[in-house]
Amino acid sequence: MTLNCARIAAFPLLFRFIVALCALCGASGTAVTGAVWNIADHGAKPGADVTEIIRAGLATQTEHGLPVFIPGHTYYISDTITLPFRDGVALAGVTVGSSINPKSKLAGASSQLVWTGKGDRPMFIVTGSSLRIAGGLALIGRPANTSYTKCQLAIQITKTGPGLGTGKIRIDWLLLEDFEIGIKFGSIPAEGNCDEVTIEQITYRQCGIGYQVINGQSMGHRIGHVHVFDTPVTFDFLGGGTLSLDSATTIGGTLLRLQKNDPSKFSPGSNNASFRLDEVKVDAQAGQSFRLVEMLDPLHADIFSTGGRLSGPASGTLAMIQGPTSLTLRDWANIRAGSIVSQHHKQGDPNVLLDRCRLWCKPEAVAASQSNGATPIKFRDCFGGHAEPFEDGVGE
């Protein structure tokens, strides 16, 4: 069907509506469309504290039935906002490119909420189910160039009653900057499940830990893409859980850290620890600072990673595992000598396989020697830096 622009122009209001709608949809694939509860319509001014306004919009959401919309400006939050204990709470913002610092003049219109409260409090607490953050939102842990204390936690997700967990969370795009912890699932160990979490894109800047799961029972977590800057630990799982990561770009730190909540006790969900980390690209600036996985305690875990690439001279430890864990690296490039530490443990030995990987060393040099002994690593269809094939088998 062909549109007649002359006929459309004859109806000015309709024409302006179509132009505005096309501009909105063209700005981003995840642009927010439809009716919203806009905080600007309820007294919010750029550069002002909007804590009470957002609380009011969330408290009345069952009445107006609309996402609480944060326009493309910077606003301040001075106290914790607890989302209502019910299904279907929704926030919405303006999506911007995650590669541009939101404080930059190049950032355009980004929805930013900046913390100005006490450092030991979270910015948001989520207690219900089916949270949705549409479009995009940037949460900043303290104002730039000020003496404010860094916010402890951006988003705390926790259950509040027996038999009722949280979950079914969907986030289009989220930037978390300058927090001790970005997102935390559970407030105490073995608290309860938080299943079915989907985040299409998330960026961490200058956070201590990006994504922490301490309840040990969170299943079905999927991340489309994570972009990591100056964050020592991106994913921190205590006691178990599952994670599927489609792709990642990082300049260093540990991508996945695994440990028990209490090393002396069995952790609920620890037998369900399953992690898939695909298309991990490590920037050349990382040097020896990047680690794909680090296990602080022996766990029954299944870890699979495909399509990873070390861009620089990353000769440090790529993986440190222990106990009855299965680790498979497939189609990884530029693996160096001493990259994998697989430690023997009384609970069992790790099972490590390198499949179709490019090695910058002989197979027998991949396993780092440890005082307690490194377990053998299996090789299949691997080749060297000059495309020379290696014989399949086991490297001691």
C-alpha positions as CSV (number, residue, x, y, z in Angstrom):
1,M,0.0,0.0,0.0
2,T,1.4,3.5,-1.0
3,L,0.7,6.5,1.3
4,N,-0.4,9.7,-0.3
5,C,1.5,12.3,1.6
6,A,-0.6,15.2,0.1
7,R,-3.7,13.7,1.5
8,I,-2.1,13.1,4.9
9,A,-0.8,16.7,5.0
10,A,-4.4,17.9,4.6
11,F,-5.0,16.7,8.1
12,P,-2.3,18.5,10.1
13,L,-2.9,16.9,13.5
14,L,-2.9,13.4,12.0
15,F,0.3,14.3,10.0
16,R,2.1,15.5,13.1
17,F,1.1,12.4,15.1
18,I,2.4,10.1,12.4
19,V,5.7,12.0,12.1
20,A,6.2,11.9,15.9
21,L,5.4,8.2,16.1
22,C,7.9,7.4,13.3
23,A,10.6,9.4,15.0
24,L,10.0,7.7,18.3
25,C,10.0,4.2,16.8
26,G,13.1,5.0,14.7
27,A,15.1,6.2,17.6
28,S,15.5,2.7,19.1
29,G,14.1,-0.8,18.6
30,T,13.0,-0.8,22.3
31,A,11.4,2.7,22.3
32,V,8.5,3.0,24.7
33,T,5.2,3.6,22.9
34,G,1.6,3.9,24.2
35,A,0.2,5.6,27.2
36,V,2.5,6.2,30.3
37,W,2.3,7.8,33.7
38,N,4.9,10.5,33.0
39,I,6.5,11.9,36.1
40,A,7.0,15.3,34.3
41,D,3.2,15.6,34.3
42,H,3.1,15.3,38.1
43,G,5.6,17.9,39.0
44,A,9.0,16.3,38.2
45,K,11.7,18.8,37.1
46,P,15.1,17.9,35.6
47,G,17.7,18.1,38.2
48,A,15.2,17.8,41.1
49,D,14.5,15.1,43.7
50,V,11.7,12.9,42.3
51,T,11.6,10.2,45.1
52,E,8.1,11.0,46.3
53,I,6.7,11.5,42.7
54,I,7.9,8.0,41.6
55,R,6.5,6.5,44.8
56,A,3.2,8.1,44.1
57,G,3.1,6.8,40.5
58,L,4.0,3.2,41.7
59,A,1.5,3.3,44.6
60,T,-1.4,4.2,42.2
61,Q,-0.4,1.9,39.4
62,T,-3.3,-0.5,40.0
63,E,-5.6,2.5,39.4
64,H,-4.0,4.1,36.3
65,G,-2.6,0.9,34.9
66,L,0.3,2.5,33.2
67,P,4.1,2.3,33.3
68,V,5.8,5.0,35.4
69,F,7.8,6.9,32.8
70,I,11.1,8.7,33.5
71,P,11.8,11.2,30.7
72,G,15.2,11.7,29.1
73,H,16.7,13.9,31.9
74,T,18.7,13.6,35.1
75,Y,16.7,13.3,38.3
76,Y,17.7,12.6,41.9
77,I,16.6,9.9,44.4
78,S,17.3,10.6,48.1
79,D,15.7,7.5,49.7
80,T,14.9,3.9,49.0
81,I,11.9,3.3,46.7
82,T,10.2,0.0,47.5
83,L,8.1,-1.3,44.6
84,P,4.6,-2.4,45.6
85,F,4.2,-6.1,46.6
86,R,2.2,-7.2,43.6
87,D,2.5,-8.5,40.0
88,G,3.1,-6.3,37.0
89,V,4.9,-3.3,38.3
90,A,6.4,-1.3,35.4
91,L,9.0,1.4,34.9
92,A,9.9,3.0,31.6
93,G,12.6,5.3,30.3
94,V,14.4,6.5,27.2
95,T,16.9,4.1,25.6
96,V,20.4,5.3,24.6
97,G,23.5,3.6,23.3
98,S,25.3,1.8,26.1
99,S,28.7,2.6,24.7
100,I,28.3,6.4,25.5
101,N,28.8,7.6,29.0
102,P,25.4,9.0,30.2
103,K,27.3,12.0,31.7
104,S,28.8,12.8,28.3
105,K,27.5,15.6,26.1
106,L,27.2,13.0,23.4
107,A,24.8,10.9,25.3
108,G,21.6,12.6,24.1
109,A,18.4,12.1,26.1
110,S,18.9,9.4,28.6
111,S,16.7,8.7,31.6
112,Q,19.0,9.0,34.6
113,L,18.2,8.5,38.3
114,V,21.1,9.6,40.6
115,W,21.4,8.6,44.2
116,T,21.9,11.3,46.9
117,G,20.8,9.3,50.0
118,K,22.8,7.4,52.6
119,G,25.3,5.0,51.2
120,D,24.1,1.9,53.1
121,R,20.7,1.8,51.5
122,P,19.5,0.3,48.2
123,M,18.0,2.6,45.6
124,F,15.2,0.2,44.7
125,I,13.7,-2.8,46.5
126,V,11.6,-5.3,44.5
127,T,9.3,-7.7,46.4
128,G,6.7,-8.6,43.8
129,S,6.7,-10.5,40.6
130,S,6.7,-9.6,36.9
131,L,8.7,-6.4,37.1
132,R,9.2,-4.7,33.7
133,I,11.7,-1.9,32.9
134,A,10.9,-0.9,29.3
135,G,13.0,1.3,27.0
136,G,16.0,2.0,29.1
137,L,17.1,3.4,32.4
138,A,20.4,4.6,33.9
139,L,20.9,4.3,37.7
140,I,23.9,6.2,39.1
141,G,25.2,5.5,42.6
142,R,26.3,9.1,43.4
143,P,26.6,12.5,41.7
144,A,29.8,13.1,39.8
145,N,32.5,15.2,41.4
146,T,30.9,15.3,44.9
147,S,31.6,14.0,48.4
148,Y,28.5,11.8,48.4
149,T,29.1,8.2,49.6
150,K,28.7,5.5,46.9
151,C,25.3,3.8,47.1
152,Q,25.6,0.2,48.5
153,L,23.1,-1.4,46.1
154,A,21.1,-0.4,43.0
155,I,18.3,-3.0,43.0
156,Q,17.5,-5.5,45.8
157,I,15.2,-8.3,44.7
158,T,13.8,-10.2,47.6
159,K,10.8,-12.3,48.7
160,T,8.6,-11.2,51.6
161,G,6.4,-14.1,52.5
162,P,6.5,-17.9,52.9
163,G,6.0,-19.8,49.6
164,L,6.0,-16.8,47.5
165,G,9.2,-15.9,45.5
166,T,9.9,-13.3,43.0
167,G,10.6,-13.6,39.3
168,K,9.3,-13.1,35.7
169,I,11.4,-10.0,35.5
170,R,12.1,-8.4,32.1
171,I,14.4,-5.5,31.5
172,D,15.1,-4.0,28.1
173,W,18.2,-1.9,28.9
174,L,19.8,-0.9,32.1
175,L,23.0,1.0,33.0
176,L,24.3,0.7,36.5
177,E,27.2,3.0,37.5
178,D,29.1,3.6,40.8
179,F,27.4,1.0,43.1
180,E,29.0,-1.5,45.5
181,I,26.5,-4.1,44.0
182,G,24.4,-3.6,41.0
183,I,21.5,-6.1,41.3
184,K,21.2,-8.5,44.2
185,F,18.8,-11.5,44.3
186,G,18.0,-12.5,47.9
187,S,18.6,-10.6,51.2
188,I,19.6,-13.8,53.1
189,P,21.1,-17.1,52.0
190,A,18.5,-19.7,50.9
191,E,15.8,-17.1,51.0
192,G,13.7,-18.4,48.2
193,N,13.6,-18.6,44.4
194,C,13.7,-15.8,41.9
195,D,13.2,-17.5,38.5
196,E,12.7,-16.4,34.9
197,V,14.7,-13.2,34.7
198,T,15.4,-11.7,31.2
199,I,17.7,-8.7,30.6
200,E,18.3,-7.8,27.0
201,Q,21.2,-5.5,27.7
202,I,23.0,-4.3,30.8
203,T,26.1,-2.2,31.3
204,Y,28.2,-2.0,34.5
205,R,30.6,0.9,35.2
206,Q,32.7,1.1,38.4
207,C,30.6,-1.3,40.4
208,G,32.2,-3.7,42.9
209,I,29.9,-6.6,41.9
210,G,27.5,-6.4,39.0
211,Y,25.0,-9.2,39.5
212,Q,24.9,-11.1,42.8
213,V,22.7,-14.2,43.6
214,I,22.8,-15.3,47.2
215,N,19.5,-17.2,47.6
216,G,21.0,-20.3,45.8
217,Q,17.8,-21.1,44.0
218,S,17.5,-18.6,41.1
219,M,16.8,-20.5,37.9
220,G,16.3,-19.4,34.3
221,H,18.3,-16.2,34.3
222,R,19.1,-15.0,30.7
223,I,21.2,-12.0,29.7
224,G,21.3,-10.9,26.1
225,H,24.5,-8.7,26.3
226,V,26.6,-7.4,29.2
227,H,29.1,-4.6,28.8
228,V,31.6,-4.3,31.7
229,F,33.8,-1.4,32.7
230,D,36.0,-1.3,35.8
231,T,33.9,-3.9,37.7
232,P,36.0,-6.6,39.5
233,V,33.2,-9.2,39.5
234,T,30.4,-9.3,37.0
235,F,28.3,-12.3,38.1
236,D,28.6,-13.6,41.6
237,F,26.5,-16.8,42.4
238,L,26.5,-18.2,46.0
239,G,25.2,-21.7,46.3
240,G,23.8,-22.4,42.9
241,G,21.4,-21.2,40.2
242,T,21.4,-21.0,36.4
243,L,22.6,-18.3,34.0
244,S,22.6,-18.1,30.2
245,L,24.7,-15.2,28.8
246,D,24.4,-14.6,25.0
247,S,27.3,-12.3,24.7
248,A,29.7,-10.1,26.7
249,T,32.3,-7.4,26.2
250,T,34.7,-6.7,29.1
251,I,38.0,-5.0,29.8
252,G,38.9,-7.1,32.8
253,G,37.8,-8.6,36.1
254,T,36.1,-11.9,36.8
255,L,33.1,-12.7,34.7
256,L,31.7,-15.5,36.8
257,R,32.5,-16.2,40.5
258,L,31.0,-19.3,42.3
259,Q,31.0,-20.0,46.0
260,K,28.9,-21.4,48.8
261,N,26.8,-19.3,51.1
262,D,28.3,-21.3,54.0
263,P,31.2,-23.6,53.1
264,S,30.4,-25.9,56.0
265,K,26.8,-26.5,54.9
266,F,24.9,-27.8,51.9
267,S,23.5,-25.0,49.8
268,P,20.0,-25.3,48.4
269,G,20.1,-25.4,44.6
270,S,23.9,-26.2,44.5
271,N,23.2,-29.3,42.4
272,N,21.4,-27.1,39.9
273,A,24.4,-24.8,39.2
274,S,24.5,-24.5,35.4
275,F,26.1,-21.6,33.5
276,R,26.4,-20.9,29.8
277,L,28.7,-18.0,28.8
278,D,28.8,-17.3,25.1
279,E,30.6,-14.9,22.8
280,V,32.8,-13.4,25.4
281,K,35.1,-10.7,24.0
282,V,38.0,-9.5,26.2
283,D,39.4,-6.1,25.3
284,A,43.2,-5.9,24.8
285,Q,43.4,-3.5,27.7
286,A,42.5,-6.4,30.1
287,G,46.0,-7.9,29.9
288,Q,46.3,-10.5,32.7
289,S,43.3,-9.1,34.7
290,F,40.5,-11.1,33.0
291,R,39.2,-14.4,34.5
292,L,36.2,-16.2,32.9
293,V,35.3,-18.3,36.0
294,E,36.6,-18.5,39.5
295,M,35.4,-21.0,42.1
296,L,36.1,-20.2,45.7
297,D,34.5,-23.4,47.0
298,P,34.0,-26.9,45.4
299,L,30.5,-27.1,43.8
300,H,28.6,-29.5,41.5
301,A,28.5,-27.1,38.5
302,D,28.2,-27.3,34.8
303,I,29.9,-24.5,32.9
304,F,29.9,-24.2,29.1
305,S,31.4,-21.3,27.1
306,T,31.6,-20.9,23.3
307,G,33.0,-18.3,21.0
308,G,35.3,-16.5,23.4
309,R,38.2,-14.4,22.3
310,L,41.2,-13.0,24.3
311,S,42.3,-9.9,22.2
312,G,45.5,-9.1,24.0
313,P,48.4,-10.9,25.8
314,A,46.0,-12.4,28.4
315,S,48.5,-14.8,30.0
316,G,46.8,-14.9,33.4
317,T,44.4,-17.6,34.7
318,L,41.4,-17.9,32.5
319,A,39.6,-20.4,34.7
320,M,40.1,-21.6,38.3
321,I,37.8,-24.5,39.2
322,Q,37.7,-27.1,41.9
323,G,35.5,-30.1,42.9
324,P,33.1,-32.1,40.7
325,T,32.7,-29.4,38.1
326,S,32.4,-29.7,34.3
327,L,34.0,-27.0,32.2
328,T,33.8,-27.0,28.4
329,L,35.4,-24.3,26.3
330,R,34.5,-24.4,22.6
331,D,35.8,-22.2,19.8
332,W,37.9,-20.1,22.1
333,A,40.8,-18.2,20.6
334,N,44.2,-17.3,22.0
335,I,44.3,-19.5,25.1
336,R,47.8,-19.3,26.6
337,A,50.0,-21.4,28.8
338,G,48.8,-21.8,32.4
339,S,45.3,-20.6,31.6
340,I,43.4,-23.2,33.5
341,V,43.7,-24.2,37.1
342,S,41.7,-27.3,37.9
343,Q,42.2,-28.4,41.5
344,H,41.7,-31.8,42.9
345,H,39.2,-32.0,45.8
346,K,38.0,-34.8,48.1
347,Q,34.5,-34.3,46.7
348,G,35.7,-35.1,43.2
349,D,37.9,-33.8,40.3
350,P,36.9,-31.3,37.7
351,N,36.2,-32.5,34.1
352,V,37.7,-30.0,31.6
353,L,37.4,-30.1,27.9
354,L,38.8,-27.7,25.3
355,D,37.0,-28.3,22.0
356,R,38.0,-26.6,18.7
357,C,40.1,-24.0,20.5
358,R,43.1,-22.0,19.3
359,L,46.0,-22.4,21.7
360,W,49.1,-20.2,21.9
361,C,51.0,-23.0,23.6
362,K,51.3,-26.8,23.6
363,P,48.3,-28.6,25.0
364,E,50.3,-29.9,28.0
365,A,51.1,-26.3,29.0
366,V,47.5,-25.1,29.3
367,A,47.0,-26.6,32.8
368,A,48.8,-24.6,35.4
369,S,50.9,-26.6,37.9
370,Q,49.6,-26.3,41.5
371,S,51.0,-27.5,44.7
372,N,48.0,-29.8,45.2
373,G,48.1,-31.1,41.7
374,A,46.3,-30.0,38.5
375,T,43.8,-32.4,37.1
376,P,44.2,-33.5,33.4
377,I,42.5,-31.5,30.6
378,K,41.0,-33.1,27.5
379,F,41.6,-31.7,24.1
380,R,39.5,-32.2,20.9
381,D,40.1,-30.7,17.5
382,C,42.4,-27.9,18.9
383,F,45.1,-26.2,16.9
384,G,48.0,-23.9,17.5
385,G,48.7,-20.2,16.7
386,H,50.0,-21.1,13.3
387,A,47.0,-23.4,12.5
388,E,49.0,-26.5,13.3
389,P,46.6,-29.3,14.5
390,F,47.1,-30.8,17.9
391,E,46.5,-34.5,18.6
392,D,43.3,-35.2,20.5
393,G,43.7,-36.6,24.0
394,V,44.6,-35.6,27.5
395,G,47.2,-33.0,28.6
396,E,48.7,-33.6,32.0
